[in-house]
Amino acid sequence: MTTIRLVLGDQLTRGVSSLKDLPYADPSQVVLMVEVRVEATYVPHHRQKVAFILSAMRHFADALRAEGVRVDYVRLDDPGNTGSFTGEVARAVARHRATRLVVTEAGEWRVRHMIESWEDSLGIPVEVREDDRFIASHARFDQWAGGRQTYRMEFFYREMRRETGILMDGAEPVGGHWNLDAENRRALPSRLPVPARLRPAPDAATRAVIDLVARCFPEGFGDLEPFGWAVTREGALGILDDFLRTCLPSFGDYQDAMRHGAPFLFHSTISPYLNVGLLLPREVCEGAEAEFRAGRAPLNAVEGFVRQVLGWREYVRGMYWHLGPDYHATNALGATRPLPAFYWTAETPMRCIADTVTQTQRHAYAHHIQRLMVTGNFAMLAGVRPAEVEAWYLAVFADAFEWVELPNTHGMATWADGGIIASKPYAASGAYIDRMSDYCGGCRYDVKAKSGPTACPFNYLYWAFLIRNEGVLKGNPRMAMPYRTLGTWDADRRAAVVNEADAFLNGLA
């Protein structure tokens, strides 16, 4: 009577539900972990992302073995590896003559549907347990979302604050305000130093994984060096502590800022660790709150950080499951252009995009404003097909799993859902990028010019976007100001802007 407990690559938490009742040193209990090629290639994942996940898996398996747990670990290059979850689970069931399979629910629809087929195909009971590492369960989120006509994150966030007591003084928010976002939009002063970040050197096991990924995916996207990700819980806790001590005090002021050559600024860089389970959201929020209570970090910084984790992260996970597997199919703005090649190559004179993509190639990382207001903003203004944008975001970032990537990209970056996630498109001209970064100063294009061969493409693309989508967007109250401006333009001026935008976009091909 053998029970197999399958642990997926984003379930690297000792207390994950599939392992909670694991008996100590019981030979009838086998923890199965598998590296499979399909999961590394269903989109062209950044090679550093693949190396991070595989190394974290191997270290987690070693930690279980050190406890006396019987671990069956299948490596990517093992002889006989079928390359798929279903194939490897079937081989393990036969290998161990298993009579039961236990697994924590998958984090995306694609794998959930796969798991749902296993009981019939394997001929043994399959127990699927809820993933309780999140603060809001599926039932809790559905309770909040059910019957609503709009799903604004702010209201969900307030309920999470009340229920957890995080940043609360009794029934009221600390400081008297729920949201201090208005205080968190400062541009980064040119002479302000940014802290050196803790970037752990790869150990021998990680080096072996990096070499494996280099051999298996020689043409894959992204650099494998420098590799600076922690791959153990202890390492991830060290990264969190470093952020709380050195960066959190300034995080609020400069969380929307961008600077050439400074990929991490004051950001936490912990989202990959949260998303694979090396850190848990409640401990992260409580750690930030403790810094505020001790007087080491201001409220605007701590509230802004907590809102990203307790608010936004929990919200997008809830929306992903609440909206269902067909959510990705909408295309509210009718976007049909292909993704420009420079999203993969960084070969463009637009310095903001070239810098962001180059940074992504090098580190498998870009912070939320680079994602939303540079690469995402351009894709939306250009009318790029949402599915292509989503596949890119899922591929290139170390923290990207579909449950968190899809709502962010489909709802926020491209507004393809027509306003379910975000009440307005996050569209902006070059002026926003100029205000929040130093990118424009070294760019071939002139951010002040509105048209002509030297004009920043974001400028005419922005107005052409508004013109093309006027039928959909003009009635949106949050878009009233730009449409009042557009209402003063005559037909010739409108046509000139659209023609200039079309000429630029057609030239990308």
ABEGO torsion letter per residue (X at the ends): XBBBBBBBAAABBAABAAAAABBBGBAABBBBBBBBAAAAAABBBBAAAAAAAAAAAAAAAAAAAAAGBBBBBBBAABBGBAGBAAAAAAAAAAAAGBABBBBBBBABAAAAAAAAAAAAAAGBBBBBBBBAABABBAAAAAAAABGBABBBAAAAAAAAAAAAGBGBBEABBBGGBABAAAAAABBBBAABBBBBBBBBBBBAAAAAAAAAAAAABAABBEBAOBBABBABAAAAAAAAAAAAAAAAAAAAAAAABBBBGBAAEABAGAAAAAAAGABBAAAAAAAAAAAAAAGABBAAAAAAAAAAAABAAAAAAAAAAAAEAAAAABBAAGBABBBBAAAAAGBBABAAAAAAAAAAAAAGBBBAAAAAABAAAAAAAAGBBAAAAAAAAAAABAABBAAAAAAAAAAAAAGAAGGAABABBBBBBAAAAAAABAAAAABABBAABABEAABBAAAAAAAAAAAAAAAAAAABAAAAAAAAAAAABBAAAAAAAAAAAAAAAAAAX
